[in-house]
């Protein structure tokens, strides 16, 4: 019998409590979610960039309704906890952020994120107090959802043009105080920065792998204090890289060498049972 949402939520929480770090990969559709589940991963997360890619768009150009429909398809494809990349929760005001979290919980998700980037070049970040108020509204909605929904708060400094470690730590501490249960700061430059950030927090830290030169082995991340590792769009990019290379071979050379190195259909199909 498939696990209930509450059961999956409790499993997800337990992953954050046990020793060591766990990897939470990011599928881009229901099929890739089934493959990752079949490979033995214990939890999955959506990726805003991968979601946008499946719709032929760039990251940030997806509506709340589209993002939630994408997440629902992944939730329904697997019997695993699924957390969602909800960007800035598709709202500026705390009330809108809270509504996004309530909707996320209503479709079977057991976690989701809210970030402090505005998506507007003229004002890239919400002020710290404003950002913390948005996290607090999200946390209150999560706690009132009837599900042990795990809220992740993201400080976007290092991937949005403000590589300020002190400000990043101050923001993460404010989000922790506002009720976030997991903290995240994509784009940290090295393991020492990761150690400093993890040491400054009392709640689990999610490291985002997927950036060239800034993606470190899981064992080293765990030693630095990381609890959870997500992969952002990297698996989607790897799949699309394979597509481009195979299609170029056909288009430019008229050969089909990629077929010889591809997984056979029966091996892929076994994940879809």
C-alpha positions as CSV (number, residue, x, y, z in Angstrom):
1,X,0.0,0.0,0.0
2,X,1.4,3.4,-0.9
3,X,2.6,5.5,2.0
4,X,0.4,8.4,3.2
5,X,1.6,11.9,3.0
6,X,2.1,12.1,6.8
7,X,4.1,8.8,6.7
8,X,6.3,10.3,3.9
9,X,6.7,13.5,5.8
10,X,7.9,11.6,8.9
11,X,10.3,9.7,6.8
12,X,11.6,12.9,5.4
13,X,12.1,14.4,8.9
14,X,13.9,11.3,10.0
15,X,16.4,11.7,7.1
16,X,17.3,15.1,8.6
17,X,17.8,13.6,12.1
18,X,20.0,10.6,11.4
19,X,23.8,10.8,11.3
20,X,25.6,11.9,8.2
21,X,24.4,13.6,5.0
22,X,21.8,12.3,2.5
23,X,21.4,13.1,-1.2
24,X,18.1,14.4,-2.5
25,X,18.3,14.4,-6.3
26,X,16.1,16.5,-8.5
27,X,14.1,14.8,-11.3
28,X,12.7,16.8,-14.1
29,X,9.5,14.7,-14.7
30,X,7.6,11.7,-13.5
31,X,9.7,9.3,-15.5
32,X,13.0,10.5,-14.2
33,X,11.5,10.5,-10.7
34,X,10.7,6.8,-11.1
35,X,14.3,6.1,-12.3
36,X,15.8,7.9,-9.3
37,X,13.4,6.1,-6.9
38,X,14.4,2.8,-8.5
39,X,18.0,3.5,-7.9
40,X,17.4,3.7,-4.2
41,X,17.3,7.4,-3.4
42,X,15.2,8.1,-0.3
43,X,13.8,11.5,-1.1
44,X,13.4,13.7,-4.2
45,X,13.1,17.4,-4.9
46,X,11.8,19.4,-7.8
47,X,14.0,21.9,-9.6
48,X,12.6,25.2,-10.8
49,X,15.1,25.3,-13.7
50,X,14.3,21.7,-14.7
51,X,10.6,22.4,-14.5
52,X,11.0,25.4,-16.7
53,X,13.1,23.4,-19.1
54,X,10.4,20.8,-19.6
55,X,8.1,23.6,-20.7
56,X,10.7,25.1,-23.1
57,X,11.3,28.1,-20.8
58,X,14.0,29.6,-18.8
59,X,14.2,29.4,-15.0
60,X,11.9,31.9,-13.3
61,X,9.3,31.9,-16.2
62,X,6.9,29.4,-14.7
63,X,3.7,30.2,-12.9
64,X,2.7,28.9,-9.5
65,X,0.0,26.7,-11.1
66,X,2.5,25.2,-13.5
67,X,5.1,24.6,-10.8
68,X,2.6,22.9,-8.6
69,X,1.2,20.7,-11.5
70,X,4.8,19.7,-12.2
71,X,5.4,18.8,-8.5
72,X,2.1,16.9,-8.3
73,X,3.1,14.7,-11.3
74,X,6.4,13.8,-9.5
75,X,4.6,13.2,-6.1
76,X,2.1,10.9,-7.8
77,X,4.8,8.9,-9.6
78,X,6.8,7.7,-6.6
79,X,6.3,6.5,-3.1
80,X,9.0,8.8,-1.7
81,X,9.0,12.1,0.1
82,X,9.1,15.0,-2.3
83,X,10.1,18.6,-1.5
84,X,9.6,21.4,-4.0
85,X,11.7,24.3,-5.3
86,X,9.1,27.0,-4.9
87,X,11.4,29.9,-5.8
88,X,10.2,33.0,-4.0
89,X,6.8,31.3,-3.5
90,X,5.5,33.3,-6.4
91,X,4.6,36.3,-4.2
92,X,6.1,39.4,-2.6
93,X,3.7,39.7,0.4
94,X,3.8,37.2,3.2
95,X,0.2,36.3,2.7
96,X,0.9,35.2,-0.8
97,X,4.0,33.2,0.3
98,X,1.8,31.4,2.9
99,X,-0.8,30.6,0.3
100,X,1.8,28.9,-1.8
101,X,3.0,26.7,1.1
102,X,-0.6,25.7,1.8
103,X,-1.2,24.8,-1.8
104,X,2.1,22.8,-1.8
105,X,1.1,20.8,1.2
106,X,-2.3,20.2,-0.4
107,X,-0.9,18.3,-3.4
108,X,1.1,15.8,-1.4
109,X,4.5,17.6,-1.0
110,X,6.2,17.2,2.3
111,X,8.6,20.1,2.0
112,X,9.3,23.2,0.0
113,X,11.5,26.3,-0.1
114,X,11.2,30.0,-0.1
115,X,14.1,32.3,-1.2
116,X,15.0,35.9,-0.6
117,X,15.7,36.9,-4.2
118,X,13.0,39.1,-5.8
119,X,13.6,38.2,-9.4
120,X,13.9,41.9,-10.3
121,X,17.2,43.3,-11.4
122,X,16.6,46.7,-9.9
123,X,16.1,45.2,-6.5
124,X,17.6,41.7,-6.4
125,X,16.9,40.9,-2.7
126,X,14.2,41.5,-0.2
127,X,15.5,43.4,2.8
128,X,16.5,41.1,5.7
129,X,13.5,42.0,7.9
130,X,11.1,41.7,4.9
131,X,12.7,38.3,3.9
132,X,12.4,37.0,7.5
133,X,8.7,38.0,7.6
134,X,8.1,36.0,4.5
135,X,9.9,33.0,6.0
136,X,7.8,33.4,9.1
137,X,4.6,33.4,7.1
138,X,5.7,30.3,5.2
139,X,6.6,28.6,8.5
140,X,3.3,29.3,10.0
141,X,1.5,28.0,7.0
142,X,3.6,24.9,7.0
143,X,2.9,24.3,10.7
144,X,-0.8,24.7,10.1
145,X,-1.0,22.5,7.1
146,X,-1.8,19.3,9.0
147,X,1.4,17.7,7.6
148,X,4.9,17.8,9.2
149,X,5.9,20.0,6.2
150,X,9.6,20.8,6.2
151,X,10.3,24.4,5.2
152,X,13.7,25.4,3.7
153,X,14.7,29.0,3.5
154,X,17.3,30.1,0.9
155,X,19.8,33.0,1.0
156,X,20.5,33.7,-2.6
157,X,23.5,36.1,-2.2
158,X,26.2,34.0,-3.9
159,X,24.2,33.2,-7.0
160,X,22.7,36.6,-7.4
161,X,25.7,38.9,-7.5
162,X,26.3,39.6,-3.8
163,X,29.0,37.1,-2.5
164,X,28.9,38.4,1.0
165,X,29.4,35.6,3.5
166,X,28.7,37.6,6.6
167,X,25.4,38.9,5.2
168,X,24.5,35.4,4.1
169,X,25.1,34.0,7.6
170,X,23.1,36.9,9.1
171,X,20.2,36.2,6.7
172,X,20.2,32.4,7.4
173,X,20.2,33.0,11.2
174,X,17.2,35.4,10.7
175,X,15.4,32.8,8.7
176,X,16.2,30.1,11.3
177,X,14.7,32.3,14.0
178,X,11.7,32.9,11.8
179,X,10.9,29.2,11.7
180,X,12.8,27.7,8.8
181,X,13.7,24.1,9.5
182,X,16.4,23.7,6.9
183,X,18.7,26.5,5.6
184,X,20.3,26.8,2.2
185,X,22.8,29.2,0.5
186,X,23.5,28.1,-3.1
187,X,26.9,28.9,-4.6
188,X,29.2,28.9,-1.6
189,X,32.7,29.1,-3.0
190,X,34.6,26.4,-1.1
191,X,34.4,23.9,1.7
192,X,35.7,26.4,4.3
193,X,32.7,28.6,3.6
194,X,30.5,25.6,3.9
195,X,32.0,24.8,7.3
196,X,31.6,28.4,8.5
197,X,28.0,28.5,7.5
198,X,27.1,25.2,9.0
199,X,28.9,26.1,12.3
200,X,26.8,29.3,12.5
201,X,23.5,27.5,12.4
202,X,21.7,25.1,14.7
203,X,19.4,23.6,12.1
204,X,20.2,21.4,9.1
205,X,22.0,22.9,6.1
206,X,21.2,21.9,2.5
207,X,24.2,22.2,0.1
208,X,23.3,22.7,-3.6
209,X,25.6,20.7,-5.9
210,X,25.5,21.4,-9.6
211,X,27.8,24.4,-10.0
212,X,31.1,23.7,-11.8
213,X,34.1,24.1,-9.4
214,X,31.7,24.5,-6.5
215,X,30.4,20.9,-6.1
216,X,32.2,18.8,-3.5
217,X,32.0,15.1,-2.6
218,X,29.2,14.1,-0.3
219,X,31.7,12.7,2.3
220,X,33.5,16.0,2.5
221,X,30.3,18.0,2.7
222,X,29.1,15.8,5.6
223,X,32.4,16.4,7.4
224,X,31.9,20.1,6.9
225,X,28.5,19.8,8.7
226,X,26.1,19.5,5.7
227,X,23.0,17.4,6.3
228,X,21.3,17.4,2.9
229,X,22.7,17.6,-0.7
230,X,20.5,18.6,-3.6
231,X,21.5,18.5,-7.2
232,X,19.6,21.5,-8.7
233,X,19.3,21.2,-12.5
234,X,22.5,19.1,-12.9
235,X,20.8,15.8,-13.7
236,X,18.5,17.5,-16.2
237,X,21.5,19.3,-17.8
238,X,23.3,15.9,-18.0
239,X,20.3,14.4,-19.8
240,X,20.0,17.3,-22.2
241,X,23.7,17.1,-22.9
242,X,23.3,13.5,-23.9
243,X,20.4,14.5,-26.1
244,X,22.4,17.3,-27.8
245,X,25.5,15.0,-28.4
246,X,23.4,12.2,-29.8
247,X,21.4,14.5,-32.1
248,X,24.5,16.3,-33.3
249,X,26.0,12.9,-34.2
250,X,23.0,12.1,-36.3
251,X,22.7,15.6,-37.9
252,X,26.4,16.2,-38.6
253,X,27.8,12.7,-39.2
254,X,24.8,10.6,-40.1
255,X,25.8,7.9,-37.7
256,X,24.1,6.3,-34.7
257,X,27.0,5.4,-32.3
258,X,25.1,6.7,-29.4
259,X,22.7,3.8,-29.7
260,X,25.5,1.4,-28.8
261,X,26.2,3.2,-25.5
262,X,22.6,3.9,-24.5
263,X,20.8,1.8,-21.8
264,X,18.5,-0.8,-23.5
265,X,14.8,0.0,-23.3
266,X,14.0,-3.0,-21.0
267,X,16.5,-1.8,-18.4
268,X,14.9,1.7,-18.5
269,X,11.4,0.2,-18.4
270,X,12.0,-1.8,-15.3
271,X,12.0,1.5,-13.3
272,X,8.5,2.2,-14.7
273,X,6.8,-0.8,-13.2
